[in-house]
Amino acid sequence: MHNESDDLPIYENLVRERGDAVAEARIAAERTQHQAAELLTGQEAGRPDRPAR
């Protein structure tokens, strides 16, 4: 049976040596998206809504 990880030995080596930049970017993007959604809906944790200017 052919395994997808058999096709990516260079990537796996880089992940072991330097960390998984793709996974880290995905986590950062999800966090940013969550923060943006909170700010746009006025539901930022621990802070009251700011008055409109």
Backbone hydrogen bonds, N-H to C=O, Kabsch-Sander energy under -0.5 kcal/mol:
donor,donor_aa,acceptor,acceptor_aa,energy
6,D,3,N,-1.4
7,D,4,E,-1.6
8,L,5,S,-1.0
12,E,8,L,-2.5
13,N,9,P,-2.1
14,L,10,I,-2.4
15,V,11,Y,-2.5
16,R,12,E,-2.2
17,E,13,N,-2.2
18,R,14,L,-3.4
19,G,14,L,-0.5
19,G,15,V,-1.9
21,A,19,G,-1.1
24,E,20,D,-2.3
25,A,21,A,-2.5
26,R,22,V,-2.2
27,I,23,A,-2.2
28,A,24,E,-2.3
29,A,25,A,-2.5
30,E,26,R,-2.4
31,R,27,I,-2.4
32,T,28,A,-2.5
33,Q,29,A,-2.6
34,H,30,E,-2.3
35,Q,31,R,-2.5
36,A,32,T,-2.6
37,A,33,Q,-2.3
38,E,34,H,-2.2
39,L,35,Q,-2.3
40,L,36,A,-2.6
41,T,37,A,-1.7
42,G,38,E,-0.7
42,G,39,L,-0.5
43,Q,38,E,-2.3
47,R,44,E,-1.7
